[in-house]
């Protein structure tokens, strides 16, 4: 079949008789829709990632803040007991200075013991909290989604 090209007339597809301009318009419209869908998908993925990061930060900071508050309260309690122990020791030793030095020496020994065991007692605890927050088990993820 031979098609004629007439100047000024639209190109016609020989197979189905539709205008080539219409096909181009449909293709461009479909491409535009696809780009818009991709843009919306990427935007939603970004929002999902932000929510996921926020959830994990909350899971990390929650236990760490709780641990810090408990440690602070424990420190206050130890401080109050320290003054009581110093008052009691000062009566026994007949010297307030000796009592303060004795209590200070006990705290120095405790500080050295904690420093020696810091990896086992402190670093591993914090690391476990952080890793549990970032790599929750599949069972926990399914339980949270229900």
C-alpha positions in Angstrom: 0.0 0.0 0.0 1.4 3.4 -1.0 0.5 6.4 1.2 0.7 9.9 -0.1 2.2 12.7 1.8 0.2 15.9 1.3 1.8 19.1 2.5 -0.1 20.5 5.4 -2.0 17.3 6.2 -1.3 15.3 9.4 0.7 12.0 9.1 -1.5 9.0 9.3 -0.4 5.6 10.5 -1.0 3.1 7.6 -1.8 0.2 10.0 -4.8 1.7 11.9 -5.4 5.0 10.3 -4.8 7.1 13.5 -2.9 10.3 13.4 0.8 10.2 14.3 0.4 13.4 16.2 -2.3 11.8 18.4 0.1 8.9 19.2 2.9 11.3 20.1 0.5 13.2 22.4 -0.6 10.0 24.1 3.0 8.8 24.6 4.0 12.2 26.0 0.9 12.2 28.3 1.7 8.6 29.5 5.4 9.6 30.1 4.3 12.7 32.1 2.0 10.5 34.2 4.8 8.0 34.8 7.1 10.8 35.9 4.5 12.1 38.3 3.9 8.7 39.8 7.7 8.2 40.2 7.9 11.6 41.9 5.0 10.8 44.3 6.6 7.4 45.0 10.0 9.0 45.9 8.3 11.6 48.1 6.4 8.9 50.0 9.6 6.8 50.3 11.4 9.8 51.8 8.6 10.3 54.3 8.7 6.6 55.2 12.4 6.8 55.8 12.1 9.9 58.0 9.4 8.1 60.1 11.6 5.0 60.3 14.6 7.1 61.5 12.5 9.0 64.0 11.1 5.7 65.4 14.6 4.3 65.8 16.0 7.4 67.4 13.1 7.3 69.9 13.9 3.7 70.6 17.5 4.6 71.3 17.0 7.8 73.2 14.2 6.4 75.4 16.2 3.8 77.2 19.3 6.0 77.3 17.4 8.9 78.9 15.8 6.5 81.4 19.3 5.1 82.2 20.6 8.6 82.7 17.8 9.6 85.0 18.2 6.5 87.1 21.9 7.0 87.3 21.4 10.7 88.3 19.0 9.6 91.1 21.4 6.9 92.2 24.2 9.5 92.3 22.1 11.8 94.5 21.3 8.9 96.8 25.0 7.9 97.0 25.9 11.6 97.8 23.4 11.7 100.6 24.6 8.4 102.1 28.2 9.6 101.7 27.5 12.6 104.0 25.8 10.2 106.5 28.8 7.8 106.4 31.2 10.7 106.8 29.3 11.9 109.8 29.2 8.5 111.3 33.0 7.8 110.6 33.9 11.2 112.0 32.5 10.2 115.4 34.4 6.9 115.2 37.7 8.3 114.0 37.4 11.5 116.0 38.3 13.5 112.8 36.1 14.8 110.1 39.0 15.1 107.7 40.0 11.4 108.1 36.4 10.4 107.5 36.2 12.4 104.3 39.6 10.9 103.1 38.4 7.4 103.9 35.1 7.8 102.0 37.0 9.5 99.1 39.4 6.6 99.0 36.6 4.1 98.8 35.1 6.1 95.9 38.5 6.2 94.2 38.8 2.4 94.4 35.2 2.0 93.0 36.1 4.4 90.2 39.2 2.4 89.3 37.1 -0.9 89.3 34.4 0.7 87.1 37.1 2.1 84.7 38.7 -1.3 84.4 35.3 -2.9 83.6 33.8 -0.1 81.6 33.6 -2.1 78.4 31.7 -4.9 80.0 29.5 -2.8 82.2 28.8 0.4 80.2 29.8 0.1 76.6 28.2 -3.3 76.0 25.0 -2.0 77.7 24.8 1.1 75.5 25.7 -0.9 72.4 23.0 -3.5 73.1 20.4 -0.8 73.5 21.4 0.9 70.2 21.6 -2.4 68.3 18.3 -3.6 69.6 16.7 -0.4 68.4 18.2 -0.6 64.9 17.9 -4.3 64.3 14.7 -5.4 65.9 13.7 -9.0 65.3 11.2 -10.0 62.6 8.8 -11.1 65.4 8.9 -7.7 67.1 8.3 -6.0 63.7 5.3 -8.1 62.9 3.9 -7.6 66.5 4.3 -3.9 66.1 2.6 -3.8 62.7 -0.5 -5.6 64.1 
